[in-house]
């Protein structure tokens, strides 16, 4: 279950990153492919950088918030909780 959940969240994160890249391309802000470059774009949106029109930052801000939420969820999934560890130990032995 954990693997499928993680897979779904990674897919959603990829969609958001590609969406941010695509929308910003429409206003002339270009970034190379790769999550690091797209995250740089997200940082520009959060800072409302002067290269991005204010209206565009305002519209894309919810996507950046969702991206941060997905990152947090993925981090939480990658670190098994103590209760999950003890449950796994009980089942194993």
C-alpha positions in Angstrom: 0.0 0.0 0.0 2.8 2.4 0.9 4.4 1.8 -2.5 1.2 2.5 -4.5 0.5 5.6 -2.4 4.0 6.9 -3.0 3.7 6.2 -6.7 0.5 8.2 -6.9 2.0 11.1 -5.1 5.1 11.1 -7.3 2.9 11.2 -10.3 0.9 14.1 -9.0 4.1 16.0 -8.2 5.4 15.4 -11.7 2.2 16.7 -13.2 2.4 19.8 -11.0 6.1 20.4 -12.0 5.3 20.0 -15.7 2.3 22.3 -15.3 4.4 25.0 -13.7 7.0 24.7 -16.4 4.4 24.9 -19.1 2.5 27.9 -17.7 5.6 29.9 -17.2 6.8 29.1 -20.7 3.7 31.0 -21.9 5.1 34.2 -20.3 8.6 33.6 -21.5 10.2 32.1 -18.4 12.0 28.9 -19.5 13.6 26.2 -17.4 15.3 23.0 -18.4 13.6 19.7 -17.6 14.2 18.0 -14.3 12.7 18.5 -10.9 15.5 20.7 -9.6 14.9 23.3 -12.4 11.2 23.2 -11.9 11.6 23.7 -8.2 13.7 26.8 -9.0 10.6 28.0 -10.9 8.4 27.3 -7.9 10.9 29.4 -5.8 10.6 32.3 -8.3 6.8 32.1 -8.0 6.9 32.1 -4.2 9.2 35.1 -4.3 7.1 36.7 -7.0 10.3 37.4 -9.0 10.2 40.4 -11.3 10.6 38.2 -14.3 7.1 36.8 -13.7 4.0 39.0 -13.9 2.3 39.4 -10.5 -1.0 38.0 -11.9 0.8 34.9 -13.0 2.4 34.4 -9.5 -1.0 34.9 -8.0 -2.6 32.3 -10.2 0.2 29.7 -9.8 0.7 30.1 -6.1 -1.8 27.4 -5.2 0.1 24.9 -7.4 3.3 25.7 -5.5 1.5 25.2 -2.2 0.2 21.8 -3.5 3.8 20.9 -4.6 5.1 21.7 -1.1 2.3 19.6 0.4 3.2 16.6 -1.9 6.9 16.9 -0.9 5.9 16.8 2.8 3.7 13.8 2.2 6.4 11.9 0.3 8.9 12.7 3.0 6.5 11.3 5.6 6.0 8.1 3.6 9.7 7.5 3.2 10.2 7.5 7.0 8.2 4.6 8.5 6.5 5.6 11.8 7.4 4.0 15.1 3.9 2.4 15.3 4.4 0.9 11.8 7.8 -0.5 12.8 6.4 -2.2 15.9 3.5 -3.6 14.0 5.9 -5.0 11.4 8.0 -6.6 14.1 5.0 -8.2 15.8 3.9 -9.7 12.4 7.4 -11.0 11.7 8.0 -12.7 14.9 
